Amino acid sequence: GLGLVGEIADLIHEQTDSARSYCLLTALTVTATATRRKARLRLAFGDVWPNIYAALLGSSSVFHKSTVMSAGRELLFRGQMSDLIVPSLPTSEGLINRLENKPAGVIFRDEIGTLFGSHQVKYLALLKQDLMALYENKPYGREMAQRGEVTVNEPFLSILGTTTPTKFFETVDHRDWHDGFLVRWLIALPDAPPDLDAVPGIMTEDLDKRVYRLSMALAELGRKPATDFAIDKPAFDRWYSWRQTRMRSAYQAGDDVGLSFAERYAAYALKVGIVLAASSSWGRVTIANLESAIGLVEHFETCILTLRDARQDYGVSGGKLQRLFAVIRDQGPNVTAAKVYQYAHMPKSEAEPVLDKLLEIGAVVEIRKDKGKGRTYTATTDRLPVRVW
């Protein structure tokens, strides 16, 4: 059983008729947030805190992603925990300033793609760096232009956002898969086609009472004393065996990305185990907690690896085609490939399939220079038709 997390997921599913995967990840995130950094698992290699970075991915409108997220946020409001809600995607400095005085919180974001693409925006350029550091729950300081160094001493930040697969692939680049950013995220994909004939439910008195009861149960977690959780030996042994098997398999396959996910998602199994224990057996992670946590983490890992395998299908998006074409048109004729990548702010590995598509549709032509000096590109038209290729 998933205890309180399962009850919240059931409630949100009944309210929204959305994907069970979305409801579970939302329930995990709001429950983790409600603990307010009161639950810690101490292991020899370091402390584990149950904060979660989460994203719901799916097509617009039909999967009710934002509705699911709003249902989770409403539980925090009803439980008088609005102080935990961080203003949606603040600037890097704004985030640090907010967490300096209120270090525990959650960001809800309707379009998380803005965060995934923050490295492309000047005033958000340091946001990913901050989020990667804050995820570790260790003191984190930043030099501010007006205030000097500002330190968040006890960070405990969770994130829950929504986006579409197309937007995800437009904003995430190859570095995010390799530099440790994406491995810090649990991502939920819809587990079934949308039910387009579903009839929206109404808020009954019974449903409203359940919302209130579960919001009060969440609030109670934040009133618990700060506790160093214990993990039962059978639970630890099961976790360690599972972790080693996964890491060995990824290493032998020469899969560096898979290896990083095996390691980070092993830590996520502990995080989820703490969340489940907090809502059922405060202070102690049992084998039942751990088995349920492994099942959930393996599901979300399947989602992220599905996205990794689908990168090539989504890699050549309309937005990237327009961006690369504009560079070639404006910097040409005969602009070098290196300049194209530079001005488009795209690494070679990301830009090459887009460039190939532009050549395939005849929007640009390629001239190969003699003596191995590279290639140049020239646009054949002034405007690329707006189309999602």
C-alpha positions in Angstrom: 0.0 0.0 0.0 0.8 3.6 -0.7 -0.9 4.9 2.4 -1.7 8.7 2.3 0.0 9.0 -1.1 -2.3 6.4 -2.6 -5.4 8.1 -1.0 -4.4 11.4 -2.5 -3.7 9.9 -5.9 -7.2 8.2 -5.8 -8.8 11.5 -4.9 -7.1 13.5 -7.7 -7.9 10.8 -10.2 -11.6 11.0 -9.1 -11.5 14.8 -9.4 -9.8 14.9 -12.8 -10.3 11.6 -14.5 -6.6 12.0 -15.6 -3.8 9.5 -16.0 -3.0 7.5 -12.9 0.7 8.2 -13.5 0.1 12.0 -13.2 -2.0 11.6 -10.0 0.6 9.4 -8.3 3.5 11.8 -9.1 1.5 14.8 -8.0 0.5 13.0 -4.7 4.2 12.1 -4.1 5.3 15.7 -4.6 2.7 17.4 -2.4 3.2 14.8 0.3 7.0 15.3 0.2 6.6 19.1 0.3 4.3 18.8 3.4 7.0 17.2 5.4 8.8 20.5 5.5 12.3 19.0 5.8 11.3 17.1 9.0 12.2 13.7 7.6 15.8 12.6 7.0 17.4 9.2 6.3 21.0 9.1 7.3 23.2 6.7 5.5 27.0 6.3 5.4 27.3 8.0 2.0 25.2 11.0 3.0 21.8 12.2 4.1 18.7 11.6 2.0 15.8 14.1 2.1 12.5 13.5 0.3 12.3 16.5 -2.0 11.1 15.8 -5.6 11.5 17.4 -9.0 8.6 16.3 -11.1 7.1 16.9 -14.5 3.8 15.8 -16.2 4.3 15.3 -19.9 1.5 14.9 -22.4 -0.4 16.5 -25.3 -2.2 19.7 -24.6 -5.7 19.8 -23.2 -6.8 16.2 -23.5 -4.8 14.8 -20.5 -5.8 17.5 -18.0 -2.2 17.9 -16.7 -2.7 21.4 -15.3 -6.0 20.3 -13.6 -4.1 17.5 -11.8 -1.4 19.9 -10.7 -4.0 22.4 -9.5 -5.7 19.6 -7.4 -2.4 19.0 -5.7 -1.8 22.6 -5.0 -5.4 23.0 -3.7 -4.6 20.4 -1.0 -1.8 22.5 0.3 -4.0 25.6 0.3 -6.8 23.8 2.1 -4.3 22.5 4.7 -3.1 26.1 5.3 0.3 25.4 3.8 0.3 28.3 1.2 3.6 29.5 2.8 5.2 26.5 1.1 4.3 27.6 -2.4 7.1 29.4 -4.1 6.2 32.1 -6.7 6.1 30.3 -10.1 9.5 30.0 -11.7 11.2 33.1 -10.2 14.5 34.4 -11.5 17.6 32.8 -10.1 18.2 35.7 -7.6 14.5 35.7 -6.8 14.6 32.0 -5.9 17.6 32.3 -3.7 16.2 35.4 -1.9 12.9 33.5 -1.3 14.5 30.4 0.0 16.9 32.4 2.3 14.1 33.1 4.7 11.7 30.2 3.8 13.9 27.4 2.7 11.2 24.8 2.3 8.8 25.0 -0.5 7.5 23.9 -3.9 7.3 25.5 -7.3 4.2 24.8 -9.4 4.7 25.6 -13.1 2.1 25.3 -15.8 4.8 25.3 -18.5 7.9 23.7 -17.1 9.6 23.9 -20.6 10.5 27.5 -19.6 12.7 26.1 -16.9 14.1 23.3 -19.0 15.1 26.0 -21.6 16.3 28.6 -19.0 19.9 28.3 -20.1 18.9 30.0 -23.3 17.6 33.1 -21.5 20.1 35.6 -20.1 18.4 36.5 -16.9 17.7 32.8 -16.2 21.1 31.5 -17.2 22.1 30.4 -13.7 18.8 28.8 -12.7 19.6 25.2 -13.7 22.9 25.5 -11.8 21.0 26.7 -8.7 18.3 24.0 -9.0 20.9 21.2 -9.3 22.7 22.5 -6.2 19.5 23.0 -4.2 18.3 19.5 -5.0 21.1 18.2 -2.8 19.6 20.0 0.3 23.0 21.3 1.4 23.8 24.9 2.2 24.0 26.9 -1.0 25.3 30.4 -1.4 25.2 32.9 -4.3 26.8 36.3 -4.9 24.1 38.9 -5.4 24.7 42.1 -7.2 23.1 44.3 -4.5 23.4 42.2 -1.3 26.7 40.3 -1.6 26.7 36.6 -0.8 23.3 35.2 0.2 23.1 31.6 1.6 20.2 29.2 1.8 21.2 27.1 4.9 18.6 24.4 4.9 17.1 24.1 1.4 14.2 21.8 0.8 12.7 22.5 -2.6 10.4 20.5 -4.7 9.0 21.2 -8.2 5.9 20.1 -10.1 5.3 21.3 -13.6 3.6 20.3 -16.9 4.7 20.4 -20.5 4.2 18.7 -23.8 6.7 16.3 -25.4 7.3 18.7 -28.3 8.1 21.6 -25.9 10.3 19.2 -23.8 12.4 18.2 -26.7 12.7 21.8 -28.0 14.1 23.1 -24.7 16.1 20.1 -23.4 19.5 19.6 -25.1 22.0 16.8 -25.0 23.9 18.3 -22.1 20.8 17.9 -19.8 21.0 14.2 -20.3 24.7 14.0 -19.5 25.4 16.7 -16.9 23.1 15.5 -14.1 20.1 17.8 -14.7 17.5 15.4 -16.0 18.5 12.6 -13.7 17.2 14.7 -10.9 13.6 14.6 -12.3 10.8 12.1 -12.1 8.7 12.4 -15.3 5.2 11.0 -15.8 3.8 10.1 -19.2 0.1 9.2 -19.7 -0.4 5.4 -19.2 -3.4 5.2 -21.5 -5.0 7.2 -24.3 -7.3 10.1 -23.2 -10.9 9.3 -22.6 -12.5 12.0 -24.8 -16.0 10.9 -23.8 -15.4 11.3 -20.0 -18.0 13.5 -18.3 -16.6 16.0 -15.8 -17.5 15.2 -12.2 -19.0 17.6 -9.7 -17.8 18.5 -6.3 -20.1 16.5 -3.9 -20.2 17.0 -0.2 -18.5 13.6 0.3 -15.7 14.6 -2.1 -15.2 17.9 -0.4 -14.9 16.2 3.0 -12.2 13.9 1.6 -10.3 16.9 0.2 -10.4 18.5 3.7 -9.5 15.3 5.5 -6.5 14.6 3.3 -5.3 18.3 3.4 -5.4 18.0 7.2 -3.4 14.8 7.1 -0.8 16.6 5.0 -0.7 19.5 7.4 -0.1 17.0 10.2 3.1 15.8 8.6 4.5 19.3 8.9 3.8 19.4 12.6 5.9 16.2 13.2 9.2 16.7 15.0 12.4 16.7 12.9 13.3 13.0 12.8 16.2 10.9 11.6 14.4 8.0 9.9 15.7 4.4 10.3 15.6 1.9 7.5 14.9 -1.7 8.4 17.7 -4.1 7.4 15.5 -6.1 5.0 14.5 -2.9 3.3 18.1 -1.7 3.0 19.3 -5.1 1.7 16.6 -5.1 -0.9 17.5 -1.5 -2.0 21.2 -2.2 -2.2 20.8 -5.4 -4.2 18.4 -3.7 -6.6 20.7 -0.7 -7.0 23.8 -2.8 -7.7 22.0 -5.0 -10.3 20.9 -1.9 -12.2 24.3 -0.2 -12.1 26.2 -3.3 -13.1 23.8 -3.8 -16.1 24.2 -0.2 -17.3 28.0 -0.3 -16.8 28.4 -3.6 -18.8 26.3 -2.2 -21.6 28.5 0.9 -21.8 25.5 3.1 -21.2 26.8 6.2 -19.5 23.4 7.9 -19.4 21.7 4.7 -18.2 24.4 4.4 -15.5 23.7 7.9 -14.2 20.0 7.2 -14.1 20.5 3.9 -12.3 22.5 5.7 -9.6 20.2 8.8 -9.2 17.0 6.8 -9.4 18.3 4.5 -6.7 18.5 7.6 -4.5 15.0 8.4 -5.6 13.8 5.1 -4.4 15.0 6.1 -0.9 13.3 9.5 -1.3 10.0 7.9 -2.2 10.5 5.3 0.5 10.8 8.2 3.0 7.6 9.9 1.7 5.7 6.6 2.0 7.0 6.0 5.5 6.2 9.6 6.5 2.6 9.0 5.7 2.3 5.6 7.3 5.1 4.7 9.7 6.8 8.0 10.6 10.4 7.5 11.5 10.9 4.1 9.9 11.3 2.9 6.3 9.9 -0.7 6.1 10.4 -3.3 3.4 6.8 -2.6 2.4 7.6 1.1 1.9 10.7 0.2 0.0 9.1 -2.3 -2.3 6.3 0.2 -3.2 9.0 2.9 -3.7 10.9 0.7 -6.1 7.8 0.0 -8.1 7.0 3.7 -8.5 10.5 4.7 -9.4 10.8 1.9 -12.0 7.6 3.2 -13.6 8.9 6.8 -13.8 12.3 5.6 -15.0 10.4 3.8 -17.9 8.9 7.1 -18.7 12.2 9.0 -18.9 13.9 6.3 -20.9 11.0 6.2 -23.3 11.6 9.9 -23.8 15.3 9.3 -24.3 14.5 6.7 -27.0 12.1 9.1 -28.7 14.6 12.0 -28.9 15.2 11.5 -32.6 11.5 11.5 -33.4 11.0 14.8 -31.6 14.5 16.3 -32.2 13.6 17.9 -35.5 10.8 20.2 -34.3 9.3 23.1 -36.1 10.8 25.5 -33.7 14.3 24.2 -34.2 13.9 24.3 -38.0 12.8 27.9 -37.9 15.7 28.8 -35.6 18.4 27.2 -37.7 16.9 28.5 -40.9 16.8 32.0 -39.6 20.5 31.9 -38.8 21.4 30.6 -42.2 19.3 33.2 -43.9 20.5 36.1 -41.8 24.2 35.2 -41.6 24.5 33.9 -45.2 25.2 33.3 -47.9 27.9 30.7 -47.3 27.7 30.6 -43.5 29.9 27.9 -42.0 28.4 25.1 -39.9 30.3 26.3 -36.9 28.7 29.7 -37.1 25.2 28.1 -37.6 25.6 26.2 -34.4 27.0 29.2 -32.5 24.3 31.7 -33.5 21.5 29.1 -33.0 22.9 28.3 -29.5 22.7 24.6 -30.3 25.4 22.0 -30.0 26.5 20.1 -33.1 24.9 16.9 -32.0 21.5 18.6 -31.6 21.7 20.8 -34.7 22.9 18.3 -37.3 19.6 16.4 -37.7 17.8 19.7 -38.0 20.3 20.9 -40.6 19.8 17.6 -42.5 16.0 18.2 -42.6 16.5 21.7 -44.0 18.7 20.2 -46.7 16.1 17.5 -47.4 13.2 19.9 -47.9 15.4 22.2 -50.0 15.2 25.2 -47.7 19.0 25.5 -47.7 21.8 24.2 -50.0 25.2 23.0 -48.9 28.5 23.8 -50.5 31.4 21.5 -49.7 34.8 23.3 -49.5 37.9 21.7 -51.0 40.7 20.3 -49.0 38.6 19.4 -46.0 37.9 23.0 -44.9 34.3 22.3 -44.0 30.9 23.2 -45.5 28.9 26.3 -45.9 25.2 26.8 -46.1 22.9 29.2 -48.1 19.2 29.7 -47.8 17.1 29.1 -50.9 14.1 31.1 -49.8 13.3 34.1 -47.6 10.8 32.3 -45.4 10.4 28.8 -44.1 6.7 27.7 -44.0 5.3 27.4 -40.5 4.8 23.7 -40.0 5.5 21.0 -37.5 7.7 18.6 -39.4 
